């Protein structure tokens, strides 16, 4: 019972604090770092970009084996909102690859029908370590205002695929044990699976295909033991 009360407290906290937008997305905002720059009519090049509020300073790269060093003797500086047709960075795209590691939770689990139990959509307290490969695209999008002013802004599109594993709880009762367990209690499960995130600006959705293993003597009679489910995942804390 105490676990269910805890889940009711944790769920609003997660939603009200916008874990997806504050933690996971902020880490992957368009910021200073190494990128592959793609410009219309030009070959992709590696650059170092220093992002200062609405301005960017883009440095070419001096290759030194596997090490990349910004060439501080040469750079291009521009204000993003002032980029117009014909400018050097007009409709350019900055691409970044990274490794994503964070603490996550599977917010909702959709379990297919099993034995005599129909489809179930549930949330129970759980936490998992997620590790994946991420690719972000920061596209400079042109915009024409009602006053006929030409400007640009950055639109982010990100993809993230990886693995997760962790611990959670699940209700154990006669319904999910085909009547073989008369007690009702919260069982501990080991969860694992694969997850994929799609990010558009400050909106991110993560879908999972996961498996739960009950960690007590009732694992062989639990109808969902090691059965696949589809989940909705969000990040809680980035590392």
Secondary structure, DSSP 8 states (H G I E B T S, - for coil): -HHHHHHHHHHHHHHHHTHIIIIIIHHTSS-SEEEEEE-TTS--EEEEEEEETTEEEEEEEEEETTEEEEEEEEEEEEEGGG--TTSTTTT-EEEEEEEEEEEEEEEEEEE--BTTB--EEE---EEEEEEEEEEEEEEEEEEE-TT--EEEEEEEEEEEEEEEEEEEEEEE-GGGGTTS----EEEEEEEEEEEEEEEETTEEEEEEEEEEEE-STTTTT-TTTT-EEEEEEEEEEE-
